[in-house]
Amino acid sequence: MKLLTNPRRPEWVQLIREGDRFLRTALNGSRRPQIFNNELRYGILAMAVEKYLVGVFRYHGTMPEGHTLGSLAAGADRIVPMAARLRAAIQRIEDFQELCSLETYHRKAPENGELSRMLQTGEEVRGYATGALSTTEPIAPDIADRRNFLTCPPTAP
């Protein structure tokens, strides 16, 4: 499924905004528990974390080497240093259901306390990603003014 995209906006801006939408949905899901149970909110949160971290990669004009949340966090940390505690919290989100394992995948719903901690991590990842965009120079110097991502001027199609 492709989310709403704008061909005039850089990919990294779209990724961060999609992360915002996913995180907001996961956070607000508690208002409608008959639809957004903890397992669904966990999956939506994992997508938010992925979007934020890939947004950091794309801002810097590169792609991640791995596809798990843990490998995305480790790769993003090499671009913009991340607190070890945050990397560990992201790894715990991945490990909860072993999201990308073909051999040991199992489904379980996080308890309310576990989900609350994971949602807090999601908010911290958002802070890391938006901070990484506003406080670092892009690795790829060919792309102009990436810092003003909320009011990014349209580019020619």
Secondary structure, DSSP 8 states (H G I E B T S, - for coil): ------TTS-HHHHHHHHHHHHHHHHHHGGG-TTTS-HHHHHHHHHHHHHHHHHHHHHHTT---S--SHHHHHHHHHHHS---HHHHHHHHHHHHHHTTT-SSS-------HHHHHHHHHHHHHHHHHHHHHHHHS--SSTTS---S-GGG------
